[in-house]
């Protein structure tokens, strides 16, 4: 099969022929019809993920058709249209037993723990626990975004963030996850303040329901701008980018007893990120993490997609070929961009 492969971290990847994958007894092989390009893929290419072993094929947001099935799989057959969370759970650890597959103790992640979906085929583990059926009428390009950025945003806003109608929600970073969060929060009846350095990203955020926008490069203090626009601070704020600056701004932009949800990855040289804990104590803030969404939690989100109340299809702003993926991956470091880029193998 053809796949995007990189041999060294941070050095150019290329498309080449590699062996086809085979399904594990509990797994499947999926023929990739569409896969998203995500900032997490860029982090992996940069060497920020200790699970990656070189040479490597990135890609973790995918949708496609089941091609081959392991002998212990009972719920899926070749020809099924599927997507999958980026966290593939084992189904048997204490976290999985509690229904928390998104923090499985023995999780695998395509594109990180093993070769991913920037390829014609990808192997997925524990299929009966992890696969999600793609409804008829939902395109592969749309479904590809559900495995990571859209499902991640949905859980961050609805489950972890516990958004309520009428609340102010601040979203720091309007790439794929951030724009998804804007759409989901607005559809939940919240008033959204979108924060980004890019006027184009803010234009998209406004089209997806943001009531207010803050151009980060045009103000001295984004947190102060959020507090001013919301009459004292956001009830719920998300760092959807993942940087010390956006994390601190998200916390500092909250009102008393507000809720911060960290969604974007925060790699740093020493593995820690400064957080304004004095403010968290003084205002009794809640600081939460959010790490994807388990497959069993997808049906309510899919019901809203089918009803047209959520439109992840509108987030797909560009499509490229597998041959164009290496350059697009490298470009994410300097220009992460807005919306979703889908790769069609």
C-alpha positions, 0 to 999 in steps of 0.5 A: 500500500501507499503511505506517508512515512517519516524516518526522522523527527522533524525531517521531511516525510514522503509517500512510499510503498509499505506492506499492507497491515493484517488484523489482530485477532481482536482487530480489523483492517480498514480501507481508509477513505478519508483522514484528517490532518490534525495538529497532534500529527504535527506534534508526533512528527516533531518527536513530542510523543514518546510512543512513536517508533521510527520509521512511522506513518502518522494519522489518527482521524479516519473513516473508511470501510472494514476490509478484513476482520480478526477471528475474535471480532463479533460485531463487524464485517467487511464492507461496514462503514466506520470511524473510530476514536483516536483512543482505542481502548482495551475494553478490560482495564478498570478505566474501561470497566467504568466506561472511561475508555478515553483514558484506557490504561492500555490504550492504543492510538493509530498514528502514535502507538502504531502506524496510522491512517495517512495510508491506504489501509490502517489496522485498528485494535479491539474493534468490538470496543472501538469502532463506530458505525458511520450513518448513511448520509454522512460522508467519509470526509465528515466522519473522519473529523469525528474521531478526534477534533469534533468528538474531542470538542463535543466531550470537552464542551458538553461532558467535561465543560457541562455547558449550559444555555445562556453561559459565556464560553471562551474558545482560545485557538480556532483551528479544527478543535476550536471551531468545532467547540464554537459550533457545539457551544453555540448549538447548546445555547451558549454565547461564545467568544472566539480568540485567535491570532488569525482574522480568517479563523475568527471569520469562520468562528463567527460563521459557526456561531461565535457572538464575539471575537478577539484577535489576539495579536491586536489586543494587549491582554486577551484574558482582559478582553474576554472578561470585558466582553462577557461582563466579568469573565467566561463561565467556561473556557477552553484552550483548544490550541495548547500553549502556555500563553493560551492556557494561562489566558483561558484560566485568567479569562474566567469569572468566579467559579468558572471552568477551564478545560484543557484540550490542546496538548501542552508539550514543553521542555520539562513536561510542565506548563505554568498555570495561574493557580493563585487565581484558581484558588482565589476564584474557586475555579475548576481546572479540567482535562479532556482526552477524546471521547469513548465510542459508546458516547458517540450516539447522542452526538451522531443524533445531533449531526443527523438532525442537522443541529451540528454540521461538522461537514461545514468544518471541512475547508480543504481536501488534499491528496496523500502526495500533498500530505507531507508538505501540509504536515510540515506547514502546520508548525508555522501556520496551523490554519483554520478548519479541517484538511482532509486527505483522500488516499 
